[in-house]
Amino acid sequence: MGLISQTLSAMAREIKDLLLPRGCAGCDAPDEVLCDTCAANFEQGIIRSHAHTGSTYPSFACSEYRGESRRAILRWKDHGDEELTTPFCRLISKRVRRDDSMGLLRAYVGSRPPILVVPAPSTMQSMRRRGRCHMMPLAKAVANELQAWGMPATAVQLLSVAGGANKAVQQSRAIQRSQRLQGRLHVKQQRFYGTHAILVDDIVTTGSTLTSCGRALSDAGITPIAAYALASVAGRTQSSSI
């Protein structure tokens, strides 16, 4: 049954490609998943600072959240364009390799416990709608890149969101997002006390999601040291202590 299902899915994709030829997710250039020009937008490098429990950690984004980058991410995230997963994993891995983030991370090469690479969680409602946990491949890409540099990293789906509220960027303003996540983020496992974590998110707007995730990890004895994202709103800093 599994082979039959895979065959039918492959046939459906071929029929779709014939009837609706694909274009670049950012600019609609023909026969491209993400064209070279749009991919180059993800090499800008946006750095922001996030505060939790009196300390700060940086987030490193591939691109500014606007234009073609915004369009491509939303197609991947909310409109089922899973072909973008591979180029997005490649781009976030490249972001990890940049000097402005690698210098910080090299300080943790000698740490005995693994560095946890933790994707920002989605609600069960969102995952059912998308049919996948869209952030986990990005987290694994970050972990694999760190391993290639000799760092003891592992991707862990450590955070969960209680309840059914949606985390969509367009849905609400900063204070509403912060209130919605307040007290609803939970650490699934308690065996990682005393370790360090790197958060991974798709989009950073106000920074409230990363701050709430950082607080939940800190409350469980896990120290966030950095975050990575595909895109970030430029010129905004999340700096309020929690």
C-alpha positions as CSV (number, residue, x, y, z in Angstrom):
1,M,0.0,0.0,0.0
2,G,2.9,2.3,0.8
3,L,4.4,1.8,-2.7
4,I,1.1,2.3,-4.4
5,S,0.5,5.5,-2.4
6,Q,4.0,6.8,-3.4
7,T,3.4,6.0,-7.0
8,L,0.1,7.8,-7.1
9,S,1.6,10.8,-5.4
10,A,4.4,10.9,-8.0
11,M,1.9,10.7,-10.8
12,A,-0.2,13.5,-9.3
13,R,2.9,15.7,-9.1
14,E,3.8,15.0,-12.7
15,I,0.2,15.8,-13.8
16,K,0.3,19.0,-11.8
17,D,3.6,20.1,-13.3
18,L,2.2,19.5,-16.8
19,L,-1.0,21.5,-16.2
20,L,0.5,24.1,-13.9
21,P,4.2,24.6,-14.6
22,R,5.9,25.8,-11.6
23,G,7.6,29.2,-11.2
24,C,10.0,30.7,-8.7
25,A,8.2,31.0,-5.3
26,G,9.6,34.6,-5.0
27,C,9.2,36.1,-8.5
28,D,7.4,33.5,-10.7
29,A,10.4,33.1,-13.0
30,P,9.5,29.9,-15.0
31,D,10.8,26.5,-14.2
32,E,12.5,27.5,-10.9
33,V,11.8,26.6,-7.3
34,L,13.8,29.6,-6.0
35,C,15.7,31.4,-8.7
36,D,19.3,32.6,-8.2
37,T,18.2,36.2,-7.8
38,C,15.6,35.4,-5.1
39,A,18.0,33.0,-3.4
40,A,20.6,35.9,-3.3
41,N,18.1,37.9,-1.2
42,F,18.6,35.3,1.5
43,E,22.2,36.2,1.9
44,Q,21.7,39.7,3.3
45,G,22.2,38.8,7.0
46,I,20.0,40.4,9.6
47,I,21.2,40.4,13.3
48,R,18.9,41.3,16.2
49,S,19.2,41.0,20.0
50,H,16.7,39.2,22.2
51,A,16.6,39.4,26.0
52,H,15.4,36.9,28.6
53,T,16.0,36.7,32.4
54,G,18.5,39.5,32.4
55,S,20.7,38.2,29.5
56,T,20.7,38.6,25.8
57,Y,21.3,36.4,22.8
58,P,21.4,37.2,19.1
59,S,19.2,36.0,16.2
60,F,20.8,35.6,12.8
61,A,18.4,35.8,9.9
62,C,19.1,35.1,6.2
63,S,17.0,37.9,4.8
64,E,14.9,40.9,5.5
65,Y,11.2,39.9,5.7
66,R,9.8,41.7,2.7
67,G,9.3,41.4,-1.1
68,E,10.3,38.2,-2.8
69,S,11.7,36.7,0.4
70,R,8.4,37.2,2.2
71,R,6.4,35.8,-0.6
72,A,8.6,32.7,-0.9
73,I,8.5,31.9,2.8
74,L,4.7,32.3,3.0
75,R,4.3,29.9,0.0
76,W,6.4,27.4,1.8
77,K,4.9,27.9,5.2
78,D,1.2,28.3,4.6
79,H,0.6,27.3,1.0
80,G,2.2,23.9,0.8
81,D,5.2,24.6,-1.5
82,E,7.3,21.8,0.1
83,E,9.8,22.0,-2.8
84,L,11.3,25.0,-1.0
85,T,12.4,23.0,2.0
86,T,15.6,21.9,0.3
87,P,16.8,25.4,-0.8
88,F,15.7,26.9,2.5
89,C,17.7,24.3,4.4
90,R,20.7,25.0,2.3
91,L,20.4,28.8,2.8
92,I,20.0,28.6,6.6
93,S,23.0,26.2,6.7
94,K,25.0,28.9,4.8
95,R,23.8,31.5,7.4
96,V,25.3,29.4,10.2
97,R,28.7,29.3,8.4
98,R,29.0,33.1,8.3
99,D,31.7,34.6,10.5
100,D,29.3,36.8,12.5
101,S,27.6,33.7,13.9
102,M,30.3,31.1,13.8
103,G,32.6,33.1,16.0
104,L,30.0,33.0,18.8
105,L,29.2,29.3,18.4
106,R,32.9,28.2,18.4
107,A,32.9,29.1,22.1
108,Y,30.7,26.0,22.7
109,V,32.8,23.5,20.8
110,G,34.3,22.2,24.0
111,S,31.1,21.8,25.9
112,R,30.4,18.2,26.8
113,P,26.6,18.2,26.6
114,P,25.2,18.6,23.1
115,I,23.9,21.9,21.8
116,L,20.2,21.5,21.3
117,V,18.8,22.9,18.1
118,V,15.2,23.6,18.9
119,P,12.6,24.6,16.3
120,A,9.9,27.2,17.3
121,P,6.8,25.1,17.9
122,S,3.5,25.3,16.0
123,T,0.1,24.4,17.4
124,M,-1.4,21.0,16.5
125,Q,-4.0,22.9,14.5
126,S,-1.4,24.5,12.4
127,M,0.5,21.2,11.8
128,R,-2.7,19.4,10.8
129,R,-3.5,22.2,8.3
130,R,0.0,22.1,6.8
131,G,0.3,18.3,7.0
132,R,3.8,18.6,8.4
133,C,6.1,20.0,11.1
134,H,7.6,22.6,8.7
135,M,10.4,23.8,11.1
136,M,12.1,20.5,11.9
137,P,14.0,20.2,8.5
138,L,15.5,23.7,9.2
139,A,16.5,22.7,12.7
140,K,18.1,19.5,11.4
141,A,20.0,21.5,8.7
142,V,21.4,23.8,11.4
143,A,22.4,20.8,13.6
144,N,24.1,19.1,10.7
145,E,26.0,22.2,9.8
146,L,27.2,22.6,13.4
147,Q,28.2,18.9,13.5
148,A,30.3,19.5,10.3
149,W,32.2,22.1,12.3
150,G,32.8,19.8,15.2
151,M,30.1,21.0,17.5
152,P,28.0,18.4,19.4
153,A,24.7,19.5,18.1
154,T,21.4,17.7,17.9
155,A,17.9,18.8,16.7
156,V,15.2,18.2,19.2
157,Q,11.5,19.0,19.0
158,L,11.6,20.2,22.6
159,L,8.9,22.9,22.8
160,S,5.1,22.5,22.4
161,V,2.2,24.9,22.4
162,A,-0.8,24.1,24.5
163,G,-4.2,24.9,23.1
164,G,-5.2,25.7,19.6
165,A,-4.4,29.3,18.9
166,N,-2.6,30.1,15.7
167,K,0.9,31.6,15.6
168,A,0.5,33.1,12.1
169,V,2.5,36.3,11.6
170,Q,-0.4,38.1,10.0
171,Q,-2.8,37.2,12.7
172,S,-2.1,39.7,15.5
173,R,0.2,42.4,16.8
174,A,3.2,42.0,19.1
175,I,1.4,42.3,22.4
176,Q,-1.3,39.9,21.3
177,R,1.3,37.3,20.2
178,S,3.1,37.6,23.5
179,Q,-0.1,37.2,25.5
180,R,-1.1,34.3,23.4
181,L,2.1,32.4,24.1
182,Q,2.2,33.4,27.8
183,G,2.2,30.2,29.9
184,R,1.4,28.0,26.9
185,L,4.9,27.0,25.9
186,H,6.0,23.7,27.5
187,V,9.3,21.8,27.4
188,K,8.5,18.2,26.5
189,Q,11.6,16.6,28.2
190,Q,13.3,17.6,31.4
191,R,16.5,15.6,30.9
192,F,18.4,18.4,29.2
193,Y,18.9,20.6,32.3
194,G,22.2,22.5,32.2
195,T,22.5,22.4,28.4
196,H,22.6,25.1,25.8
197,A,20.1,25.7,23.0
198,I,19.9,27.3,19.6
199,L,16.4,28.3,18.5
200,V,15.2,28.1,14.9
201,D,12.2,30.0,13.5
202,D,10.9,30.9,10.1
203,I,10.1,34.6,10.5
204,V,11.1,37.1,13.3
205,T,8.8,40.1,13.4
206,T,8.5,41.5,16.9
207,G,10.8,38.8,18.5
208,S,8.1,37.9,21.0
209,T,8.0,34.2,19.9
210,L,11.8,33.8,20.3
211,T,11.6,35.6,23.7
212,S,8.8,33.4,24.9
213,C,10.6,30.3,23.7
214,G,13.8,31.5,25.4
215,R,12.0,32.0,28.7
216,A,10.4,28.5,28.5
217,L,13.8,26.9,27.9
218,S,15.4,29.0,30.7
219,D,12.7,28.0,33.1
220,A,13.7,24.4,32.4
221,G,17.4,25.0,33.0
222,I,18.3,25.3,29.3
223,T,20.3,28.4,28.2
224,P,19.5,29.9,24.8
225,I,22.7,31.1,23.1
226,A,21.5,32.1,19.6
227,A,18.7,31.8,17.1
228,Y,18.4,31.4,13.4
229,A,15.6,32.4,11.0
230,L,14.9,32.6,7.3
231,A,13.9,36.2,7.6
232,S,13.5,39.0,10.0
233,V,11.9,42.4,10.1
234,A,14.8,44.8,10.0
235,G,15.4,47.6,12.4
236,R,13.5,46.2,15.3
237,T,15.0,44.8,18.5
238,Q,13.3,42.7,21.2
239,S,15.0,43.8,24.4
240,S,12.4,43.8,27.1
241,S,13.5,41.6,30.1
242,I,11.2,38.7,31.1
